[in-house]
Amino acid sequence: MTNGRAITAIYMAKTTRLPNQIRVLPAFPLIHADPAFLIVDKPAGLLAVPGRGADKQDCLSARVQREFADALVVHRLDMATSGLMVFARGADAQRALSRSFAERQVDKRYEAVVNGCVEPPESEWGTIDLPIGIDWPRRPLRVIDPERGKPSVTRWRVLGVDESANQSRLELKPVTGRSHQLRVHLKAIGHGIVGDALYRDAETEGLATRLMLHASQLGFSHPVSGAPCHWRSAVPF
């Protein structure tokens, strides 16, 4: 919640006419709107921004910009990840919000279901500190690379353990923001995210129809007033 008036709405994207067919794009949930930014709850399976090729132009940013022409991208979520994203309204707000992300002043939290019964750390939060680099032969995949990887840090804690399913629910706080960081870090410690089709292995493949990773909380200082803002999104799994 923020000090401004929160708006929760479902926006139906405009009908897109293609040769010999009509396609109606599904809704996107708008959690908050004010003159400086928008908070949107991205569904799993939808690109955050356009990809390469005509078949990858439907994405969350395009849908949002059809309703809010001044909306600008600040950060991204992987296509398979659901949850909270912020869009700036105008260049000034985009610069301010981008600076907050770059200076690690944004509180980003995720929930994930992972394979295996995870032992809680000695303190409330554990830390994964492993450098991540591009897996060049298999790009865009990433890999732990002690020699050329960029510093990458993820904090985690156990929310629950399901021994019968051999799965655990974790809360995750990425300190850095590398591509695929949470997937790569959790796989590296032997607890891959359930439903991960990109970094699949024998233990997690086929256990879910989607990636069990959701951006559940987002907090930052308002780019105009400086007031603290924080939102939560219900985890859909």
BELLIN-V926348 format. One record per backbone hydrogen bond with DSSP energy under -0.5 kcal/mol. CO is the residue of the C=O (numbers start at 1). NH is the residue of the N-H. E is the energy in kcal/mol with one decimal. If there is no record, write none. Layout:
CO	NH	E
CO	NH	E
This chain:
1	230	-1.8
7	9	-0.5
9	11	-0.5
9	30	-3.2
10	12	-0.6
11	13	-0.6
11	28	-1.7
15	17	-0.6
16	18	-0.6
16	23	-2.1
18	21	-2.1
21	18	-1.7
23	16	-2.4
23	25	-0.6
26	13	-0.6
28	11	-2.3
28	30	-0.5
29	31	-0.7
29	41	-2.2
30	9	-2.4
32	39	-2.4
36	89	-2.7
37	34	-1.9
38	87	-2.4
39	31	-2.7
39	32	-1.6
40	42	-0.8
40	85	-2.5
41	29	-0.7
42	83	-2.5
43	46	-1.1
47	60	-3.0
48	61	-1.8
53	56	-1.8
54	57	-0.9
56	51	-2.7
57	59	-0.6
59	63	-2.0
60	64	-2.8
61	65	-2.5
62	66	-1.2
63	67	-0.7
64	67	-1.1
64	68	-2.6
68	71	-2.0
70	90	-1.8
72	88	-2.0
78	81	-1.1
79	45	-2.2
79	46	-0.7
82	215	-3.2
83	42	-3.2
85	40	-2.8
86	74	-0.7
86	75	-0.5
87	38	-2.7
88	72	-3.0
88	90	-0.7
90	94	-1.9
91	95	-2.4
92	96	-2.1
93	97	-2.7
94	98	-2.7
95	99	-2.1
96	100	-1.7
97	101	-2.1
98	102	-2.6
99	103	-2.4
100	105	-3.1
101	104	-1.5
106	108	-0.9
107	219	-1.7
109	216	-1.0
109	217	-1.9
110	172	-2.7
111	214	-2.4
112	114	-0.5
112	170	-2.9
113	194	-2.6
114	168	-2.1
116	118	-0.9
126	156	-2.2
127	129	-0.6
128	130	-0.5
128	154	-2.4
131	145	-1.9
132	150	-2.9
133	143	-2.7
134	136	-1.4
135	138	-1.8
136	139	-1.1
138	141	-1.9
141	135	-2.7
143	133	-2.9
145	149	-2.2
150	132	-2.2
152	130	-1.3
153	175	-2.2
153	176	-1.5
154	128	-3.3
155	173	-3.1
156	126	-3.4
157	171	-2.4
160	169	-2.9
161	163	-0.7
162	166	-1.0
162	167	-2.0
166	116	-3.5
167	162	-3.2
168	114	-3.0
168	170	-0.5
169	159	-3.2
169	160	-1.4
170	112	-2.2
171	157	-1.9
172	110	-2.3
173	155	-2.6
178	181	-1.9
180	184	-2.7
181	185	-2.9
182	186	-2.2
183	187	-2.1
184	188	-2.1
185	189	-1.2
186	191	-2.8
187	190	-1.6
192	115	-2.6
193	196	-1.4
194	212	-2.5
195	197	-1.1
201	204	-0.5
201	205	-2.5
204	195	-1.0
204	207	-1.7
211	213	-2.0
212	113	-1.7
213	82	-1.6
214	111	-2.3
214	216	-1.2
215	84	-2.2
216	233	-2.6
217	109	-2.0
218	231	-2.4
219	107	-2.7
220	229	-2.3
222	226	-1.6
227	222	-3.1
229	220	-1.7
231	218	-2.0
